[in-house]
Amino acid sequence: MIIPITRFEFGELEIDVSAHVVKRSGEIIKLTSTEYNLLLMLVQNEGRVLTHQFLLKEIWGVGFQTVTQYLRVYIAQLRKKLEANPNHPMHFITESGIGYRFQS
């Protein structure tokens, strides 16, 4: 039997999947459902590069696979809310022309 991971911790970042709570340095961070779903997708695939098309299809649906601006906006929001320095991200890494990778 596979038991799903219900809690992730990466330095000051803590995600409790079962409680649907994200904390940075012990403080609860409010995320929209789209931000939360994108965060979970990236965290559950830690270290892997997820393409723009894959993320758009998984989060927004098949009809949005070419709307990369959505992804840029939401990644920027996650960086702003969860990174210590959004201008020099440590967790949400851009792979130019390909997609994004979450790094702990």
N, C-alpha and C positions, 0 to 999 in steps of 0.2 A: 504494500500500500504506500503510495506517495503522499506525503503530507506537504501541502503547499506552504511556502514561506509567507508568514503573516507579519514579519517585522524586518525592516532593513535599517542598518545604522552605518553611516559614513561620516566619521568625524563629528562635526556639529549638526549634521543632518540626520533626522530620525523619521522613519515612515512606518506607521502602524496601519497595515492594510485592513485588518479586521475592524478597527475603530474608525478607519477612514480619516486619520489624523496625520498631519505633517508638521514637524517641529524643526526649527533651526535654533541652536543654542538654547534649547528648552522652551522656546516660545512658539506657540501654535501659529502656523502660517496659513492664512485662508487662501485656498486655491479654487478656481472654477472647476467644474467637472471635466472640462476639456484639458485644462492644465494638469489636473490630477491624473487623468488617463494617459496623457503624454508622458508625465513623470514616471508612472508605473511601467509603461512600455519600455522606456529607456533603462530604468533601474533593473527590471527583470532580465534585460539583455546586456547587463554591464560588460563593458569592454568590447562589445561588438558594434560595428558600424551599421546603423540602420539607415537605409536609403530614404531620400525624400519621398519617393513614390510609395514605399512600404508604409512609412509613418502616416502619410496622408490617407492611404486606403484604410489602414487599421483604425485610425482615430476619427476621420471625417467621412469615410466611405468611398466606394469605387469612383464616383463621379467627381472626386476632388483631387485625383492623383497628379494633376498638373498645376494646382494652385499652391505653389511653393511659398507664396507670400504669407499664407495662413501660418505655415510652419515657422517662418522667421519671426513673426510676431509673437507666437506662443513660446518659442524658445527664449526670446528676449525677456518675456514676462517671467519665465521660470528662473532665468539668470538673475533678474532684478530681485525676485523674492527669496531665492535660495542660495545664491552665491555670495561669498564675503565681498568679492570685488567683481561685479558683473562685467566690467571692461576687460578683465583678465580671468575668464572662467577656469575653474579647476575641475568641475564636474561635467558641465554640458559643453562638449567639445565639438566644434564644427569640422567636418571633413569636407573641404572645399569641393564643390561640384558633385558630391556623393550623398552626404547626409549628416547625421549626428551620432555621437557616441557618448555614453555616460561612463565617467571614470571616477572611481572612488578615491 
